Amino acid sequence: MPFHPSLLPTPFVTVSKSALLRNMNAMSEIMQAHPAVRLRPHVKTHKCVEISKLSLTVGGASGLCFQVLDELEPHIKRILEFDKSKGKLDFMLTSSVVGPIKLKRLKDLIELSEDTALISVLVDDVANLQQLVDLKIPIGIFIEIDVGQNRCGVNVSTSSGLQTVESLARTILDPSNKLQYRGLHAYQGALQHVRVKSERSSLVQSQSVATAAKVNSHLLSLNPPINSPLITGAGTGSFLHELSGGVHNEVQPGSYVFMDTDYLANSSPPPFEHSLWILGTVLSNATGRACCDIGSKAVDLVSGVPKFTNGMTSEYFTDVVYESGGDEHGVLNPTHPNVQAMSVGDLVYSVPCHIDPTVNLHSEIAVIGDSGDVEDIWEIHRSCGR
């Protein structure tokens, strides 16, 4: 039975289902103008099986990507709930799987879903690739290349780096191995929040796009040539620029389903709206300031502080300044009349600066319908990075 959000035990993640679907529809419309490019949304944003199912059924997604096994495993265990009318599900881990415990866990998940899903991982290391070969199970492999973030990926700025990519690809393509070469992973996360559109576009073209094109051209020049079926990467802040670059034929945005304040702070942001708010409750106004229960255990503060809104809208209270009051408390400065008027027990709505780690602090999503009532509760499968 639907119920009013005031009955939720705050702090609580709330999502407007209508806004969520509008964001998915907006992305689908963008992708329809690029029919040669696949959409593979990133699950690390929401970590929620129900949202993944919506992405694949109404959101135009061809597959899904996950950052870690903790995000993938719940999807495999609930694999029977997914629509498989178009064939096997296409799931990719956008990270390398390293260490005996994780490799065993990966093997178990692949064996559990072998008939219903193709699971792919990233590699940038010869020894790690051999560990995957030794599992003797069918695995999709993307070769990760460094396109400027200096994080993971083969350094392809030198001839030896290009030779490493070639060696990895030939091992993957060896018919004696049970591996499938999926292509190149070319993602530059550091460019997602370059504020000025022209600068962001220029950097994407000179780093992500140019580097991917260079490696792809090298592989195609070999005898025999190595074709990379997919060149994948991009995020919510940059995917429009990868689309215009003409090299990537798959993009991986994730935050667009919710949208945080950091992405909307970019100039000319993509056409998405807030669909997620952290609902809190005013605990005290004894000091003349509203103290709520949205502390550092409820919202990520590393990238910046949340903004407060007039209900579940994008109307920011521009004069409200959030200050961390510790783990369980957030303090709102009293310069805005709405703050001064708040009473103990009043609800407050905040939009995080960074969605992904904020969602990871919670275990459930309250789905809000057009009536304003809670219509459903969806589980969040939190991860500590395993």
Solvent accessible surface area in square Angstrom, and as a share of the most:
residue,aa,sasa,rsa
1,M,215,0.96
2,P,78,0.49
3,F,65,0.27
4,H,100,0.45
5,P,5,0.03
6,S,60,0.39
7,L,128,0.64
8,L,13,0.06
9,P,100,0.63
10,T,31,0.18
11,P,45,0.28
12,F,20,0.08
13,V,0,0.00
14,T,0,0.00
15,V,0,0.00
16,S,21,0.14
17,K,72,0.30
18,S,33,0.21
19,A,2,0.02
20,L,0,0.00
21,L,53,0.26
22,R,123,0.45
23,N,2,0.01
24,M,1,0.00
25,N,74,0.38
26,A,23,0.18
27,M,0,0.00
28,S,20,0.13
29,E,117,0.53
30,I,31,0.15
31,M,17,0.07
32,Q,129,0.57
33,A,76,0.59
34,H,59,0.26
35,P,123,0.77
36,A,88,0.68
37,V,25,0.14
38,R,71,0.26
39,L,3,0.01
40,R,0,0.00
41,P,3,0.02
42,H,13,0.06
43,V,0,0.00
44,K,63,0.27
45,T,2,0.01
46,H,3,0.01
47,K,10,0.04
48,C,0,0.00
49,V,0,0.00
50,E,35,0.16
51,I,0,0.00
52,S,0,0.00
53,K,50,0.21
54,L,35,0.18
55,S,1,0.01
56,L,34,0.17
57,T,79,0.46
58,V,76,0.44
59,G,1,0.01
60,G,46,0.45
61,A,13,0.10
62,S,53,0.34
63,G,1,0.01
64,L,0,0.00
65,C,0,0.00
66,F,0,0.00
67,Q,55,0.24
68,V,24,0.14
69,L,5,0.03
70,D,24,0.13
71,E,6,0.03
72,L,1,0.00
73,E,36,0.16
74,P,19,0.12
75,H,1,0.00
76,I,2,0.01
77,K,134,0.57
78,R,61,0.22
79,I,15,0.08
80,L,156,0.77
81,E,83,0.37
82,F,9,0.04
83,D,85,0.44
84,K,59,0.25
85,S,96,0.62
86,K,193,0.82
87,G,38,0.37
88,K,117,0.50
89,L,12,0.06
90,D,17,0.09
91,F,1,0.00
92,M,1,0.00
93,L,1,0.00
94,T,12,0.07
95,S,28,0.18
96,S,40,0.26
97,V,4,0.02
98,V,93,0.53
99,G,22,0.21
100,P,114,0.72
101,I,145,0.74
102,K,71,0.30
103,L,14,0.07
104,K,116,0.49
105,R,58,0.21
106,L,0,0.00
107,K,60,0.25
108,D,62,0.32
109,L,7,0.04
110,I,6,0.03
111,E,87,0.39
112,L,112,0.56
113,S,1,0.01
114,E,73,0.33
115,D,128,0.66
116,T,29,0.17
117,A,6,0.05
118,L,35,0.18
119,I,4,0.02
120,S,0,0.00
121,V,0,0.00
122,L,0,0.00
123,V,0,0.00
124,D,45,0.23
125,D,66,0.34
126,V,89,0.51
127,A,65,0.51
128,N,9,0.05
129,L,2,0.01
130,Q,86,0.38
131,Q,75,0.33
132,L,0,0.00
133,V,22,0.12
134,D,82,0.42
135,L,27,0.13
136,K,144,0.61
137,I,11,0.06
138,P,51,0.32
139,I,1,0.00
140,G,0,0.00
141,I,0,0.00
142,F,0,0.00
143,I,0,0.00
144,E,22,0.10
145,I,3,0.01
146,D,28,0.14
147,V,4,0.03
148,G,36,0.34
149,Q,49,0.22
150,N,131,0.67
151,R,155,0.57
152,C,74,0.44
153,G,16,0.16
154,V,12,0.07
155,N,91,0.47
156,V,4,0.02
157,S,83,0.54
158,T,70,0.41
159,S,79,0.51
160,S,70,0.45
161,G,6,0.06
162,L,24,0.12
163,Q,110,0.49
164,T,44,0.26
165,V,0,0.00
166,E,39,0.17
167,S,54,0.35
168,L,1,0.01
169,A,0,0.00
170,R,91,0.33
171,T,44,0.26
172,I,1,0.00
173,L,88,0.44
174,D,57,0.29
175,P,133,0.84
176,S,94,0.61
177,N,27,0.14
178,K,120,0.51
179,L,22,0.11
180,Q,93,0.41
181,Y,15,0.06
182,R,19,0.07
183,G,0,0.00
184,L,0,0.00
185,H,5,0.02
186,A,0,0.00
187,Y,53,0.20
188,Q,6,0.03
189,G,16,0.16
190,A,64,0.50
191,L,9,0.04
192,Q,5,0.02
193,H,61,0.27
194,V,30,0.18
195,R,99,0.36
196,V,73,0.42
197,K,98,0.41
198,S,78,0.50
199,E,94,0.42
200,R,4,0.02
201,S,31,0.20
202,S,68,0.44
203,L,62,0.31
204,V,1,0.00
205,Q,56,0.25
206,S,72,0.46
207,Q,47,0.21
208,S,0,0.00
209,V,12,0.07
210,A,49,0.38
211,T,25,0.15
212,A,0,0.00
213,A,34,0.26
214,K,90,0.38
215,V,0,0.00
216,N,33,0.17
217,S,67,0.43
218,H,46,0.21
219,L,0,0.00
220,L,83,0.41
221,S,84,0.54
222,L,31,0.15
223,N,145,0.74
224,P,87,0.55
225,P,85,0.53
226,I,4,0.02
227,N,100,0.51
228,S,9,0.06
229,P,66,0.42
230,L,15,0.07
231,I,8,0.04
232,T,0,0.00
233,G,0,0.00
234,A,0,0.00
235,G,5,0.05
236,T,3,0.02
237,G,5,0.05
238,S,1,0.01
239,F,0,0.00
240,L,67,0.33
241,H,13,0.06
242,E,1,0.01
243,L,12,0.06
244,S,86,0.55
245,G,23,0.22
246,G,67,0.64
247,V,35,0.20
248,H,5,0.02
249,N,44,0.23
250,E,0,0.00
251,V,0,0.00
252,Q,8,0.03
253,P,0,0.00
254,G,7,0.07
255,S,8,0.05
256,Y,1,0.01
257,V,2,0.01
258,F,0,0.00
259,M,0,0.00
260,D,1,0.00
261,T,12,0.07
262,D,19,0.10
263,Y,19,0.07
264,L,51,0.26
265,A,58,0.45
266,N,4,0.02
267,S,50,0.32
268,S,66,0.42
269,P,50,0.32
270,P,8,0.05
271,P,88,0.55
272,F,14,0.06
273,E,58,0.26
274,H,2,0.01
275,S,0,0.00
276,L,0,0.00
277,W,5,0.02
278,I,0,0.00
279,L,0,0.00
280,G,0,0.00
281,T,27,0.16
282,V,1,0.00
283,L,80,0.40
284,S,39,0.25
285,N,64,0.33
286,A,95,0.73
287,T,115,0.67
288,G,49,0.47
289,R,85,0.31
290,A,1,0.01
291,C,25,0.15
292,C,0,0.00
293,D,17,0.09
294,I,0,0.00
295,G,0,0.00
296,S,44,0.28
297,K,119,0.50
298,A,3,0.02
299,V,0,0.00
300,D,19,0.10
301,L,49,0.24
302,V,138,0.79
303,S,55,0.36
304,G,24,0.23
305,V,76,0.44
306,P,4,0.02
307,K,93,0.39
308,F,6,0.02
309,T,3,0.02
310,N,70,0.36
311,G,24,0.23
312,M,49,0.22
313,T,59,0.35
314,S,65,0.42
315,E,100,0.45
316,Y,60,0.23
317,F,24,0.10
318,T,117,0.68
319,D,78,0.41
320,V,18,0.10
321,V,77,0.44
322,Y,8,0.03
323,E,71,0.32
324,S,63,0.40
325,G,39,0.37
326,G,33,0.31
327,D,74,0.38
328,E,86,0.39
329,H,75,0.34
330,G,0,0.00
331,V,22,0.12
332,L,1,0.00
333,N,26,0.13
334,P,41,0.26
335,T,89,0.52
336,H,31,0.14
337,P,90,0.57
338,N,61,0.31
339,V,4,0.02
340,Q,119,0.53
341,A,77,0.60
342,M,21,0.10
343,S,58,0.37
344,V,96,0.55
345,G,46,0.44
346,D,57,0.29
347,L,50,0.25
348,V,4,0.03
349,Y,36,0.14
350,S,0,0.00
351,V,0,0.00
352,P,0,0.00
353,C,13,0.08
354,H,62,0.28
355,I,0,0.00
356,D,18,0.09
357,P,43,0.27
358,T,0,0.00
359,V,0,0.00
360,N,41,0.21
361,L,68,0.34
362,H,18,0.08
363,S,51,0.33
364,E,71,0.32
365,I,0,0.00
366,A,0,0.00
367,V,2,0.01
368,I,7,0.04
369,G,12,0.11
370,D,129,0.67
371,S,90,0.58
372,G,32,0.31
373,D,40,0.21
374,V,1,0.01
375,E,95,0.43
376,D,71,0.37
377,I,63,0.32
378,W,20,0.07
379,E,89,0.40
380,I,5,0.03
381,H,31,0.14
382,R,126,0.46
383,S,13,0.09
384,C,93,0.56
385,G,45,0.43
386,R,146,0.53
